[in-house]
């Protein structure tokens, strides 16, 4: 989940008042242990993530952005509702139909890798991420224009819990710029409430968006070049991706699945559920990659809320059963605990890995061991520290 480092008086008003403390006490007096735990975890999340959020003005087109830094075209598919004012982009409401758009994002000349240079008000493209152009299109136009852009393949980013639209758009632009991807970036953004207390709404919104993402991936796999379609899901977005892969397999979209290269970062998925999802999906032709950190505090909180059920993104690679399961399921598990996180929740280490990603991909596509399923440890520089760990014990996938 994104946890910006700016202050958030809006959130503080909701979490720091005597009224909320009294309300929490009433719940604890009458609700028992489960409600006490949920209340304290929710409050911990709110306090840990207290920060200002970028508003709609950050995606208003800026006329003079051509004079600033590099520009990156982002194709957008979304189940969010359209804002009443087109320049505002999209809201946290659920659209009855899928929306399509193109955004051209300006990256400031002095951009720091891993960061998003947010504006305090109207963006200045010389110092801030800014939108140069925004075009709403229909589905046919979207795929026709995307097909003309498709020289080096397509990469789809599916964000996680607690993202508003500007955060999702600029995060993909930032990663694309830092990684220097040659392919075409596509954002799939679902209607997150962008609230630290909106976990239930977000999970239902992700479920609401399964058909739309399945349709997008199926069409991309069938209409694009010979390059694989990369699908990158973070946190709750990883859960959504797994549900969609399962749905595609049940629907008989086997050929489309062979074209997908799936990467999940800190997936917020119950381990038992993940086992069942894999049982239906089966082995992917291109090994699935999971980035995990056993000290991911956001997933530890998610686990506590779910009754201490472990999450896939917080697995320990020292567990022999985990090692065996990775090999059995044709999954590459990357321990990225050594990568710096941007917040104390340790939930966004994939951002810090972006600068090292090109060399990591080269290693995965070469004859090096990382091409194979198994478990690996990545050091702080993004280099492979160990070869696949020895597989012992029984596989949890059996």
Helices and strands as residue ranges (DSSP letters): H 9-15, H 18-48, G 56-59, G 63-67, E 71-82, G 86-88, E 90-106, E 130-137, H 139-149, E 154-158, H 165-179, E 184-189, H 199-208, H 210-223, E 229-234, H 236-250, H 254-258, E 260-265, H 271-281, E 288-292, H 297-305, G 312-314, H 320-328, E 331-335, H 349-352, G 354-356, H 357-365, G 369-371, E 374-377
